Amino acid sequence: MKKIFLLIGIIGIASLYSCTDLEEEILDESTDVTGDGGAESLLAPAYAPLPEFYRHTNYFTLQEVTTDEAILPYRGGTDWGDNGKFINLHQHTFTSTNGAVNDAWNSITTGLTYSTSAVARLRNANDPALSSFLAEARGLTAFYNMKSLDLYGIVFRKNGVDSTSVILRGEDAFNYIESELLDIVDDLSNDVGPGRISQDAAYGLLARLYLNAAVYRDVYGTPSFRNEDMDKVIDYTTRLIESGKYQLSPEFFEIFDDENHTNPELIFAIDQRADLNGHNRMAYFSLSGNQFPLPDYPRANGTDGAALTSDYYRTWIEAYGEDPQGIDPRFHKHNLDTTITCINGDAFEIDRGILRGQQYGLQHDAKGEPFERCDDGGYVVGKIYNVTRSEPDEPVIFTENIDFSLEGSDYATGYRVEKYEFSKQSDTGRNRGEADLVVLRLADMYLMRAEAYLRRSNNTAAALEDVNTIRGARTARFTAPDLNSIDLETLYRERGFELYWEHQRRTDMIRFGKYEDTWTEKNNSDVTKRLFPIPQSAIDAASDRPGYLVQNEGY
């Protein structure tokens, strides 16, 4: 039995990408991989870093808090301070010691470590029956490298466990990921569900790769979109759209429900079911600390984290010329009848989508006592106040304006987002979040194809049909009106309406030339902020290999 010794640190970067302290970890490199069960157990560690990577304070903050969609100030002047990392991200003043930048790097390099190990062991098994598992491990490696390219501008090419990884940038990095995905796509299985890299997931990843190719080849320049790239986007998205395997969800918010693992719109997602990871915190992250969504759990509340910027909210108003609630079902889902003051526990459900104004809910005190009950045994529902913030006479009213001033960063400022369902089994709000985190879904395939149509030949008819197909599919409550015309600016806005808070805004802003714009508390137009810095800890660990790990421009 062969053993591989992995040094986590510089040797980890050179051999298996990791980047934390210089500690030795022994991974069993046995070639004895027996059947599907052995292969699946080998793949499990490679998927394990994904929930941490997609945590609300990790990848989300890099992709959303750096943009015009989300802002996270010091709540109440102190909460969410975190050494200024969230403020620095929003203002584009982040450095190589930013905690979120480091956390994302660690998650990616850990994932690369384990996926590369799985590739090596499956190759050594030399069993044709395991070819789909080998392809899956390589696909997962390509996925982690895509994230590394998008965030840090680098890719790790590795030819074997015992070899030193080669760092690629620009077109070389793009070409490597492209070649890896193309090499494995025909060997991937489509019988593994949305929580794993399937052939369809690879199609979606290829479409996303080609859509962003112009940025990846020249990240600091003005994107020059090639027709052949757009043709490939159209090809791969069309395969998924016309496959018949996926359907647009009539109820938009069901895509993000607790039970969304079987939602027919999902192509690839981070599996969060209770028997696996179950720690999706997206639902509690934005809610008020005085909102308690579950009658059975008096300690499960929100945390007054990130909110929408007024800049993003205004795009809805500008699009519709009036309040979009009741016009576009993606904006808000009204679940709680505030005219009823006594509700049975099984009928209580908070609203979803974008939450504004006075908030209503269960009546609670700061000691975590059971909720106030009605005479008939139901639960008292009414206006909620800042009880947990020691201001019991101050109502919780979400305001449009939010900034980094003392007034603008109070606990109730900013419109909030409840896109994912607050898990029915979460006794604290911070655990057992069972909704899968969406990575690829059918609506995005339509939107990517529409964008490719416009960039390829300004085919507005085809692009408009794709966008209106999505809008017309959300029929559960009411349907958004069709658009009458479309251009790239309208499509960008439409991506914001459909995909808000789904870890895509930064990448979209860069591709559409919006990332150097001014919004809320951000006026930095430095193009080098399109990439995040390589963590200083990783560069320090690589100091004995001059020129191996070079810091990105501008840091």
C-alpha positions as CSV (number, residue, x, y, z in Angstrom):
1,M,0.0,0.0,0.0
2,K,1.4,3.3,-1.1
3,K,1.2,6.4,1.2
4,I,1.4,10.0,0.0
5,F,2.7,12.7,2.4
6,L,1.1,16.1,1.8
7,L,2.7,19.2,3.3
8,I,0.0,21.8,4.0
9,G,1.7,25.0,3.2
10,I,4.3,25.7,0.5
11,I,4.8,22.0,-0.2
12,G,1.0,21.7,-0.2
13,I,0.9,24.5,-2.8
14,A,3.5,22.9,-4.9
15,S,2.2,19.4,-4.6
16,L,-1.5,19.6,-3.7
17,Y,-2.3,23.3,-3.5
18,S,-3.1,23.7,0.2
19,C,-2.0,26.9,2.0
20,T,-2.4,26.9,5.7
21,D,0.2,26.1,8.3
22,L,3.1,23.8,7.6
23,E,1.7,20.6,9.0
24,E,2.0,17.2,7.5
25,E,-1.1,15.2,6.6
26,I,-1.0,11.6,5.5
27,L,-3.4,10.5,2.8
28,D,-3.9,6.9,2.0
29,E,-2.9,6.5,-1.6
30,S,-4.0,2.9,-1.9
31,T,-4.9,1.7,-5.3
32,D,-7.5,-0.7,-3.8
33,V,-10.6,1.1,-4.9
34,T,-13.4,-1.4,-4.9
35,G,-16.5,-0.7,-6.9
36,D,-18.8,2.3,-6.9
37,G,-18.9,2.4,-3.1
38,G,-15.1,2.8,-2.9
39,A,-15.0,5.4,-5.6
40,E,-17.8,7.4,-4.0
41,S,-16.2,7.3,-0.6
42,L,-13.0,8.6,-2.3
43,L,-14.9,11.5,-3.9
44,A,-16.7,12.5,-0.7
45,P,-13.7,14.4,0.8
46,A,-13.3,16.3,-2.5
47,Y,-16.8,17.6,-2.3
48,A,-16.6,18.3,1.4
49,P,-15.0,21.8,1.2
50,L,-17.8,23.2,-1.0
51,P,-20.3,24.0,1.8
52,E,-17.6,26.0,3.6
53,F,-16.6,27.7,0.3
54,Y,-20.2,28.7,-0.3
55,R,-20.7,29.9,3.3
56,H,-22.4,33.3,3.7
57,T,-19.2,34.9,5.0
58,N,-16.9,33.2,2.4
59,Y,-17.5,33.1,-1.4
60,F,-20.8,35.1,-1.0
61,T,-18.9,38.1,0.4
62,L,-16.4,38.1,-2.5
63,Q,-19.1,37.8,-5.1
64,E,-21.8,39.9,-3.6
65,V,-20.6,42.3,-0.9
66,T,-18.0,43.6,-3.4
67,T,-20.8,44.6,-5.8
68,D,-23.9,46.9,-6.0
69,E,-26.1,44.1,-4.7
70,A,-25.1,43.7,-1.1
71,I,-23.6,45.7,1.7
72,L,-22.6,44.8,5.2
73,P,-21.8,47.7,7.6
74,Y,-20.9,47.6,11.3
75,R,-24.3,46.9,12.7
76,G,-25.0,49.1,15.6
77,G,-21.5,50.4,15.3
78,T,-19.8,47.2,16.4
79,D,-21.4,44.0,15.1
80,W,-19.9,42.5,11.9
81,G,-16.8,44.6,12.4
82,D,-14.5,41.7,11.6
83,N,-11.4,43.9,11.3
84,G,-13.2,45.8,8.5
85,K,-13.1,43.0,6.0
86,F,-16.7,43.5,4.8
87,I,-16.4,47.2,4.5
88,N,-13.1,46.9,2.7
89,L,-14.6,44.4,0.3
90,H,-17.5,46.7,-0.5
91,Q,-15.2,49.8,-1.0
92,H,-12.6,47.8,-3.0
93,T,-9.9,48.6,-0.5
94,F,-9.2,45.0,0.4
95,T,-5.6,43.7,0.8
96,S,-3.8,40.4,0.8
97,T,-4.6,39.9,4.5
98,N,-8.4,40.2,4.2
99,G,-10.0,37.4,6.0
100,A,-12.7,36.6,3.4
101,V,-10.1,36.6,0.7
102,N,-8.0,34.1,2.7
103,D,-11.0,31.9,3.6
104,A,-12.0,31.5,-0.1
105,W,-8.4,30.7,-1.1
106,N,-8.2,28.0,1.7
107,S,-11.5,26.4,0.6
108,I,-10.4,26.3,-3.0
109,T,-6.9,24.9,-2.3
110,T,-8.3,22.3,0.1
111,G,-10.8,21.2,-2.5
112,L,-8.0,21.0,-5.1
113,T,-6.0,18.9,-2.6
114,Y,-8.6,16.3,-2.2
115,S,-9.9,16.2,-5.8
116,T,-6.4,15.8,-7.1
117,S,-5.8,12.9,-4.6
118,A,-9.0,11.3,-5.8
119,V,-7.9,11.6,-9.4
120,A,-4.5,10.0,-8.6
121,R,-6.1,7.0,-6.8
122,L,-8.7,6.4,-9.4
123,R,-6.1,6.5,-12.1
124,N,-3.9,4.0,-10.2
125,A,-6.9,1.7,-9.8
126,N,-6.8,1.2,-13.6
127,D,-10.4,-0.1,-13.7
128,P,-12.4,0.9,-16.8
129,A,-15.6,0.5,-14.7
130,L,-14.4,3.5,-12.7
131,S,-14.0,5.8,-15.7
132,S,-17.0,8.0,-14.8
133,F,-15.7,8.5,-11.3
134,L,-12.3,9.5,-12.6
135,A,-14.0,11.9,-14.9
136,E,-16.0,13.3,-12.0
137,A,-12.9,13.8,-9.9
138,R,-11.2,15.6,-12.7
139,G,-14.4,17.7,-13.3
140,L,-14.4,18.7,-9.7
141,T,-10.7,19.7,-10.0
142,A,-11.7,21.8,-13.0
143,F,-14.5,23.4,-11.0
144,Y,-12.2,24.5,-8.2
145,N,-9.7,25.8,-10.7
146,M,-12.5,27.8,-12.4
147,K,-13.2,29.5,-9.1
148,S,-9.5,30.2,-8.6
149,L,-9.2,31.7,-12.1
150,D,-12.3,33.8,-11.6
151,L,-11.3,35.1,-8.1
152,Y,-7.4,35.1,-8.2
153,G,-6.5,34.9,-11.8
154,I,-4.5,31.7,-11.5
155,V,-4.9,28.0,-12.1
156,F,-2.9,25.1,-10.8
157,R,-2.0,22.5,-13.4
158,K,-0.9,19.2,-12.0
159,N,0.2,16.1,-13.8
160,G,0.5,13.8,-10.8
161,V,0.5,13.7,-7.1
162,D,4.3,13.6,-6.9
163,S,4.8,16.4,-9.4
164,T,5.0,20.1,-8.7
165,S,2.0,22.0,-9.8
166,V,2.4,24.7,-12.5
167,I,0.7,28.0,-12.1
168,L,-1.1,29.3,-15.2
169,R,-2.6,32.7,-15.9
170,G,-4.6,34.3,-18.6
171,E,-5.2,32.4,-21.8
172,D,-3.0,29.5,-20.7
173,A,-5.2,29.1,-17.6
174,F,-8.4,29.3,-19.7
175,N,-7.1,26.8,-22.2
176,Y,-6.2,24.3,-19.5
177,I,-9.6,24.3,-17.8
178,E,-11.2,24.1,-21.2
179,S,-9.1,21.1,-22.2
180,E,-9.8,19.3,-18.9
181,L,-13.6,19.7,-19.2
182,L,-13.6,18.7,-22.9
183,D,-11.5,15.7,-22.1
184,I,-13.8,14.2,-19.5
185,V,-17.3,15.4,-20.6
186,D,-18.1,12.3,-22.6
187,D,-17.1,10.0,-19.7
188,L,-19.3,11.7,-17.0
189,S,-22.5,10.1,-15.8
190,N,-25.9,11.8,-15.8
191,D,-27.2,9.6,-13.1
192,V,-25.7,11.2,-10.1
193,G,-28.1,14.0,-9.2
194,P,-27.6,17.8,-8.9
195,G,-25.2,17.5,-6.0
196,R,-22.3,16.0,-8.1
197,I,-20.4,16.8,-11.3
198,S,-22.5,15.2,-14.0
199,Q,-22.2,15.5,-17.8
200,D,-24.9,18.2,-17.8
201,A,-23.0,20.0,-15.0
202,A,-19.9,20.0,-17.3
203,Y,-22.0,21.4,-20.1
204,G,-23.1,24.2,-17.9
205,L,-19.6,24.9,-16.6
206,L,-18.3,25.0,-20.2
207,A,-21.0,27.5,-21.2
208,R,-20.0,29.7,-18.2
209,L,-16.3,29.3,-19.0
210,Y,-16.8,30.4,-22.7
211,L,-19.1,33.3,-21.6
212,N,-16.4,34.7,-19.5
213,A,-13.5,33.7,-21.7
214,A,-12.8,37.3,-22.8
215,V,-12.3,38.4,-19.2
216,Y,-10.2,35.4,-18.3
217,R,-7.9,35.9,-21.2
218,D,-7.3,39.6,-20.4
219,V,-8.7,40.3,-17.0
220,Y,-7.7,44.0,-16.8
221,G,-8.6,44.9,-20.4
222,T,-11.9,45.7,-22.1
223,P,-13.5,42.3,-22.9
224,S,-13.3,41.3,-26.5
225,F,-15.9,38.6,-27.1
226,R,-15.1,36.1,-29.8
227,N,-17.8,34.7,-32.0
228,E,-16.5,31.2,-31.6
229,D,-16.8,31.4,-27.8
230,M,-20.4,32.7,-28.1
231,D,-21.2,29.8,-30.5
232,K,-20.0,27.4,-27.8
233,V,-22.1,29.1,-25.2
234,I,-25.2,28.7,-27.4
235,D,-24.3,25.1,-28.2
236,Y,-23.9,23.9,-24.6
237,T,-26.8,25.9,-23.2
238,T,-29.0,24.6,-26.0
239,R,-28.1,21.0,-25.2
240,L,-29.4,21.5,-21.6
241,I,-32.4,23.5,-22.6
242,E,-33.5,21.0,-25.2
243,S,-32.6,17.9,-23.2
244,G,-36.0,17.8,-21.6
245,K,-34.5,16.9,-18.2
246,Y,-35.0,20.3,-16.6
247,Q,-38.0,22.5,-16.2
248,L,-38.3,26.1,-15.1
249,S,-40.0,26.2,-11.7
250,P,-43.5,27.8,-11.7
251,E,-42.9,29.1,-8.2
252,F,-39.6,31.0,-8.2
253,F,-38.9,30.6,-4.5
254,E,-39.4,26.8,-4.6
255,I,-36.0,26.7,-6.3
256,F,-34.5,27.8,-2.9
257,D,-36.8,25.8,-0.5
258,D,-35.6,23.3,2.0
259,E,-36.6,20.4,-0.3
260,N,-35.0,21.8,-3.4
261,H,-32.7,18.9,-4.0
262,T,-35.3,17.4,-6.4
263,N,-36.3,20.7,-7.9
264,P,-36.3,20.1,-11.7
265,E,-34.6,23.4,-12.4
266,L,-31.3,22.4,-10.6
267,I,-28.4,21.2,-12.8
268,F,-25.6,21.5,-10.2
269,A,-25.8,22.5,-6.5
270,I,-24.0,22.2,-3.3
271,D,-25.8,19.3,-1.5
272,Q,-26.9,20.5,1.9
273,R,-29.4,17.8,2.9
274,A,-29.6,16.9,6.5
275,D,-27.8,13.6,6.2
276,L,-24.9,15.3,4.6
277,N,-23.8,18.8,5.5
278,G,-26.9,20.9,6.3
279,H,-25.4,24.2,7.1
280,N,-26.7,26.6,4.5
281,R,-26.9,29.9,6.4
282,M,-28.1,32.1,3.6
283,A,-31.6,32.3,5.1
284,Y,-30.6,33.6,8.5
285,F,-27.8,35.9,7.3
286,S,-30.0,38.9,6.3
287,L,-32.9,38.6,8.6
288,S,-33.3,40.8,11.7
289,G,-32.2,39.4,15.0
290,N,-35.8,39.9,16.1
291,Q,-37.3,37.7,13.4
292,F,-38.0,34.2,14.5
293,P,-39.3,32.1,11.6
294,L,-40.0,28.8,13.5
295,P,-42.6,28.5,16.3
296,D,-40.9,25.3,17.5
297,Y,-37.5,26.9,18.0
298,P,-37.5,30.1,20.2
299,R,-33.8,30.5,19.7
300,A,-33.7,30.4,15.9
301,N,-33.5,33.9,14.6
302,G,-31.8,36.1,12.1
303,T,-28.5,38.0,12.6
304,D,-28.9,41.4,10.9
305,G,-26.1,40.8,8.4
306,A,-26.0,41.8,4.7
307,A,-28.7,44.0,3.1
308,L,-29.4,45.2,-0.4
309,T,-27.9,48.4,-1.6
310,S,-30.3,51.2,-2.6
311,D,-28.5,51.2,-6.0
312,Y,-29.6,47.6,-6.7
313,Y,-33.1,48.1,-5.3
314,R,-33.6,51.1,-7.6
315,T,-33.1,48.9,-10.6
316,W,-36.4,47.3,-9.9
317,I,-38.2,50.6,-9.5
318,E,-36.6,52.0,-12.7
319,A,-37.6,48.8,-14.6
320,Y,-41.3,48.9,-13.6
321,G,-41.8,52.6,-12.9
322,E,-43.6,51.6,-9.7
323,D,-43.5,49.1,-6.8
324,P,-42.6,45.7,-8.4
325,Q,-44.4,43.8,-5.7
326,G,-47.4,42.1,-7.4
327,I,-45.8,42.6,-10.8
328,D,-42.7,40.4,-10.8
329,P,-43.0,37.2,-8.7
330,R,-39.2,37.1,-8.2
331,F,-39.3,40.2,-6.1
332,H,-41.4,39.1,-3.2
333,K,-43.6,36.3,-2.0
334,H,-46.2,37.3,0.6
335,N,-46.7,34.5,3.1
336,L,-47.6,36.2,6.4
337,D,-51.1,37.8,6.6
338,T,-50.4,40.7,9.0
339,T,-54.1,41.3,9.6
340,I,-54.3,38.1,11.5
341,T,-53.0,38.4,15.0
342,C,-53.3,34.7,16.1
343,I,-51.9,32.0,13.9
344,N,-51.5,28.2,14.4
345,G,-47.8,27.1,14.4
346,D,-48.1,25.0,11.3
347,A,-49.6,27.9,9.4
348,F,-46.9,30.4,10.3
349,E,-44.5,31.2,7.5
350,I,-42.4,34.4,6.9
351,D,-42.3,36.2,3.6
352,R,-39.7,35.5,1.0
353,G,-37.7,37.6,-1.4
354,I,-37.0,41.2,-0.8
355,L,-38.3,42.4,2.6
356,R,-39.1,46.0,3.2
357,G,-40.7,48.3,5.8
358,Q,-42.3,47.3,9.1
359,Q,-41.7,43.6,9.9
360,Y,-44.2,41.3,11.6
361,G,-43.7,38.0,13.4
362,L,-43.8,36.0,16.5
363,Q,-43.7,37.9,19.8
364,H,-40.5,37.1,21.7
365,D,-38.6,38.4,24.7
366,A,-34.8,38.8,25.0
367,K,-34.5,35.8,27.3
368,G,-35.3,33.2,24.8
369,E,-38.6,32.3,26.5
370,P,-41.3,30.5,24.4
371,F,-43.3,32.7,22.2
372,E,-46.4,34.5,23.4
373,R,-49.5,32.3,22.9
374,C,-53.2,33.1,22.2
375,D,-56.0,31.8,24.4
376,D,-56.8,29.2,21.7
377,G,-53.2,27.9,21.7
378,G,-52.1,29.7,18.6
379,Y,-49.2,32.1,18.4
380,V,-49.5,35.9,18.8
381,V,-48.4,37.7,15.6
382,G,-47.8,41.4,15.3
383,K,-45.2,44.1,14.7
384,I,-41.8,43.1,15.9
385,Y,-39.5,45.4,17.9
386,N,-35.8,45.4,18.6
387,V,-36.1,43.3,21.7
388,T,-32.9,41.4,21.2
389,R,-31.1,44.7,20.6
390,S,-32.2,46.0,24.0
391,E,-34.5,48.5,22.3
392,P,-38.0,47.0,23.0
393,D,-39.8,50.2,22.0
394,E,-38.0,50.5,18.6
395,P,-39.9,48.8,15.8
396,V,-38.0,46.8,13.2
397,I,-38.5,48.7,10.0
398,F,-36.2,47.9,7.1
399,T,-35.3,51.1,5.3
400,E,-34.1,51.6,1.7
401,N,-31.1,53.6,2.7
402,I,-28.1,51.9,4.2
403,D,-24.4,53.0,4.4
404,F,-21.4,53.0,6.7
405,S,-22.5,56.0,8.8
406,L,-23.7,55.3,12.4
407,E,-27.3,56.0,11.4
408,G,-27.1,54.1,8.1
409,S,-25.6,51.0,9.7
410,D,-28.2,50.6,12.5
411,Y,-29.6,47.1,13.0
412,A,-32.8,47.7,10.9
413,T,-31.3,49.6,8.0
414,G,-31.4,48.2,4.5
415,Y,-33.9,46.0,2.7
416,R,-33.3,42.4,3.4
417,V,-33.2,39.2,1.3
418,E,-34.9,35.9,2.2
419,K,-34.4,34.1,-1.0
420,Y,-33.5,30.7,0.6
421,E,-36.1,29.2,2.9
422,F,-35.3,29.3,6.6
423,S,-34.8,25.6,7.4
424,K,-37.6,24.0,9.2
425,Q,-35.2,22.0,11.3
426,S,-32.8,24.7,12.3
427,D,-33.1,25.1,16.1
428,T,-30.6,28.0,16.1
429,G,-30.8,29.4,12.6
430,R,-27.1,28.8,12.2
431,N,-27.2,25.1,11.5
432,R,-29.1,22.4,9.7
433,G,-29.9,24.7,6.7
434,E,-31.0,22.0,4.3
435,A,-31.6,23.8,1.0
436,D,-29.0,23.0,-1.6
437,L,-27.0,26.0,-2.7
438,V,-27.6,26.6,-6.4
439,V,-24.6,26.6,-8.7
440,L,-26.2,26.0,-12.1
441,R,-29.9,26.1,-13.0
442,L,-31.9,26.1,-16.1
443,A,-32.9,29.8,-16.0
444,D,-29.2,30.7,-16.1
445,M,-28.8,28.6,-19.3
446,Y,-31.5,30.7,-21.0
447,L,-29.9,33.9,-19.8
448,M,-26.4,32.9,-20.9
449,R,-27.7,31.9,-24.3
450,A,-29.6,35.2,-24.6
451,E,-26.4,37.0,-23.8
452,A,-24.4,35.0,-26.4
453,Y,-27.1,35.7,-29.0
454,L,-26.6,39.4,-28.4
455,R,-22.9,39.4,-28.3
456,R,-22.6,37.1,-31.3
457,S,-24.8,38.8,-33.8
458,N,-27.2,41.0,-31.9
459,N,-29.9,38.5,-32.4
460,T,-32.5,40.4,-30.3
461,A,-35.4,38.2,-31.4
462,A,-33.8,35.0,-30.0
463,A,-32.5,36.7,-26.9
464,L,-35.9,38.2,-26.2
465,E,-37.6,34.9,-26.6
466,D,-35.2,33.3,-24.0
467,V,-35.7,36.0,-21.5
468,N,-39.5,36.0,-21.8
469,T,-39.5,32.2,-21.5
470,I,-38.1,32.6,-18.0
471,R,-40.5,35.4,-17.1
472,G,-43.5,33.5,-18.5
473,A,-42.6,30.3,-16.6
474,R,-43.1,31.7,-13.1
475,T,-46.9,31.2,-13.0
476,A,-47.6,29.9,-9.5
477,R,-48.9,33.2,-8.2
478,F,-48.9,35.6,-11.1
479,T,-46.7,36.1,-14.1
480,A,-44.3,39.0,-14.9
481,P,-45.1,40.8,-18.1
482,D,-43.1,40.1,-21.2
483,L,-40.4,42.4,-22.2
484,N,-41.0,44.2,-25.5
485,S,-37.3,44.8,-26.4
486,I,-33.9,43.8,-25.2
487,D,-30.3,44.8,-25.4
488,L,-27.2,44.0,-23.3
489,E,-28.2,46.6,-20.6
490,T,-31.6,45.2,-20.2
491,L,-30.2,41.7,-20.1
492,Y,-27.8,42.7,-17.4
493,R,-30.7,44.1,-15.4
494,E,-32.6,40.9,-16.0
495,R,-29.7,38.8,-14.7
496,G,-29.9,40.9,-11.5
497,F,-33.6,40.2,-11.1
498,E,-33.3,36.4,-11.6
499,L,-30.0,35.6,-10.0
500,Y,-29.7,38.1,-7.1
501,W,-27.6,36.8,-4.2
502,E,-26.6,33.6,-6.1
503,H,-22.9,34.3,-6.1
504,Q,-22.7,35.7,-9.6
505,R,-22.9,39.5,-9.4
506,R,-19.2,40.3,-9.3
507,T,-18.4,38.1,-12.3
508,D,-21.4,39.6,-14.2
509,M,-20.3,43.2,-13.4
510,I,-16.8,42.6,-14.7
511,R,-18.1,41.0,-17.9
512,F,-20.5,43.8,-18.5
513,G,-18.0,46.6,-17.7
514,K,-19.8,47.7,-14.5
515,Y,-17.3,46.7,-11.8
516,E,-15.5,50.1,-11.8
517,D,-18.7,52.0,-11.4
518,T,-19.7,54.0,-8.2
519,W,-22.4,52.7,-5.8
520,T,-23.4,53.3,-2.2
521,E,-20.1,53.5,-0.3
522,K,-17.8,52.5,-3.2
523,N,-16.1,54.9,-5.6
524,N,-12.8,53.1,-6.3
525,S,-12.4,52.5,-10.1
526,D,-9.1,50.6,-9.9
527,V,-9.3,47.8,-12.5
528,T,-6.8,45.7,-10.5
529,K,-9.6,45.1,-8.0
530,R,-11.2,42.8,-10.5
531,L,-8.9,40.1,-9.0
532,F,-8.4,39.4,-5.4
533,P,-4.9,39.3,-4.0
534,I,-3.2,36.0,-3.3
535,P,-3.2,35.7,0.5
536,Q,0.1,37.0,2.0
537,S,0.3,33.8,4.1
538,A,0.5,31.7,0.9
539,I,3.1,33.9,-0.6
540,D,5.2,33.8,2.6
541,A,4.9,30.0,2.7
542,A,6.3,29.9,-0.9
543,S,9.2,32.2,-0.1
544,D,11.8,29.4,-0.6
545,R,10.6,29.1,-4.2
546,P,11.4,32.5,-5.8
547,G,9.0,33.4,-8.6
548,Y,6.6,30.5,-7.9
549,L,3.7,32.4,-6.4
550,V,3.7,36.0,-7.6
551,Q,1.2,38.5,-6.2
552,N,-1.4,39.9,-8.5
553,E,-1.0,43.4,-9.9
554,G,-2.0,46.3,-7.6
555,Y,-1.2,44.6,-4.3
